[in-house]
């Protein structure tokens, strides 16, 4: 398992159907915050290999998010909201080391 500086944060709640997962095998039901550094600097190559968070999340692509918040700061780090994946991809990302399970609830401001 590799150790990555910036990790995606996966929330177990609230579960909803956000669209198809990037793996193409299941529906994306878990909200995720992606590190902004993955876009500005470099993301782990495992992210691309696994197709992590490349699904068609309706909140991101159609603009239906009530708050329309796409950037979120938490504990000094910047994240991008409105990404999602299925449980299997989430578990794989955690095992690969580029994501972690959140111990907190999904931020209310992003709902």
C-alpha positions in Angstrom: 0.0 0.0 0.0 1.3 3.4 -1.0 1.2 6.4 1.3 -0.3 9.5 -0.4 -0.2 13.0 0.9 -3.6 14.0 -0.3 -6.4 11.5 0.1 -10.0 11.6 -1.0 -12.6 11.5 1.8 -15.4 9.0 1.4 -18.6 9.4 3.4 -20.8 6.4 4.3 -23.8 8.7 4.9 -25.9 10.0 3.4 -26.3 7.2 0.8 -28.2 8.3 -2.3 -28.0 7.4 -6.0 -25.8 10.1 -7.6 -25.6 8.4 -11.0 -23.5 5.5 -12.5 -20.1 4.8 -10.9 -17.0 5.2 -13.0 -16.4 1.5 -12.9 -19.5 0.9 -14.9 -20.6 -2.0 -12.7 -22.8 -0.3 -10.1 -24.5 2.9 -9.1 -22.6 5.6 -7.2 -24.1 5.9 -3.8 -21.4 7.3 -1.6 -20.4 11.1 -1.7 -16.8 11.9 -1.9 -14.6 14.9 -1.5 -11.6 14.9 -3.8 -8.4 16.8 -2.9 -8.1 19.9 -5.0 -4.4 19.2 -5.2 -5.2 16.3 -7.5 -6.2 18.8 -10.1 -3.5 21.4 -9.4 -0.6 19.1 -8.8 -0.8 15.4 -9.5 -3.1 12.7 -8.5 -2.0 9.1 -7.8 -1.8 7.0 -11.0 -4.0 4.4 -9.2 -6.9 6.9 -9.4 -6.9 6.8 -13.2 -6.3 3.1 -13.4 -9.3 2.4 -11.1 -11.5 5.0 -12.8 -12.1 6.5 -9.4 -14.8 9.2 -9.4 -15.1 9.5 -13.1 -18.8 8.6 -13.1 -21.6 10.8 -14.3 -22.5 12.4 -10.9 -25.7 14.4 -11.6 -25.0 17.0 -9.0 -21.7 18.0 -10.7 -22.6 17.8 -14.3 -26.1 19.1 -14.3 -25.8 21.9 -11.7 -28.8 20.6 -9.6 -26.9 21.1 -6.4 -29.0 23.5 -4.2 -25.9 25.1 -2.8 -23.8 24.9 -6.0 -20.7 24.5 -3.8 -18.0 22.8 -5.6 -15.0 23.8 -3.5 -14.9 23.1 0.2 -12.1 23.8 2.8 -11.7 21.5 5.7 -8.9 21.5 8.3 -6.7 23.7 6.1 -7.1 21.5 3.0 -9.2 22.2 -0.1 -11.5 19.7 -1.6 -13.8 19.4 -4.5 -17.4 18.3 -3.8 -20.1 16.5 -5.9 -18.1 13.4 -6.7 -19.3 9.9 -5.9 -18.6 6.2 -6.3 -20.0 2.7 -5.5 -19.2 0.8 -2.3 -16.8 -1.5 -4.1 -14.8 1.3 -5.6 -14.7 3.1 -2.2 -13.4 0.0 -0.5 -10.7 -0.5 -3.2 -9.6 3.1 -3.0 -9.2 2.8 0.8 -7.1 -0.4 0.4 -5.0 1.2 -2.4 -4.3 4.1 0.1 -5.5 7.1 -1.9 -8.8 7.5 0.0 -10.0 7.3 3.6 -13.4 6.7 5.3 -14.7 9.8 7.0 -15.4 9.6 10.7 -17.7 12.7 10.5 -20.9 13.2 8.6 -21.1 14.7 5.2 -20.8 18.5 5.6 -24.2 20.1 5.8 -23.1 23.0 3.6 -22.6 20.6 0.7 -26.1 19.0 0.8 
